[in-house]
Amino acid sequence: MAAGTCLAFLAQAVHDPIVPAVIPFIEANIKQENWHQREAAVMAFGCILVGPDPAVLSPLVNQALPILISMMSDPQSQVKDTTAWTLGRICESLITSIKPDVHLHALVSALVAGLQDSPHIIANCCWALMNLADGLYEVYDSSEEQSTGPLSPYFEGIVGALLQVTETYVPTHPFPLSGSLRPCVLTLIL
């Protein structure tokens, strides 16, 4: 975690030069059998998403999104947790890299499936969904010509899954999920 924080600060300080320095590490480790290497690669990618020019990062995000989405099914919970966090960072900082016609269905499906996982993964999936909804609203703000946004077809499924989490985890689990669930539901509704 400390290395990830250091890498994130470094990315914010040096901007674009961090990308070619880190990408070889990510490419070499993201598909390794050892889950520690996979998780480190995803963490490294997530850490460099703020700082470099979005024009530099966007092609890399487009290339990485299908891999990251598939990693939400990784058998190791730490990999899924870090992947959900990285997807949240993409939704927060590089929303225009997410192409609704290409990525949205698989992304929403993976994040909603993550809502049935452990509390830490659920919290990161809520955060990612909240950032996705907020970002898509900003990019595709409803105008008089457009009555719905790209997330509209998924609204009922997302809210239903979030409400299911409230019934399953919030009353019985000591991990404070309500702090993740409420903002996510409010962002979707408002």
Secondary structure, 3 states (H helix, E strand, C coil): CHHHHHHHHHHHHHCCCHHHHHHHHHHHHCCCCCHHHHHHHHHHHHHCCCCCCHHHHHHHHHHHHHHHHHHCCCCCHHHHHHHHHHHHHHHHHCHHHCCHHHHHHHHHHHHHHHCCCCHHHHHHHHHHHHHHHHHHHHHCCCCCCCCCCCCHHHHHHHHHHHHHHHHHCCCCCCCCCHHHHHHHHHHHHC
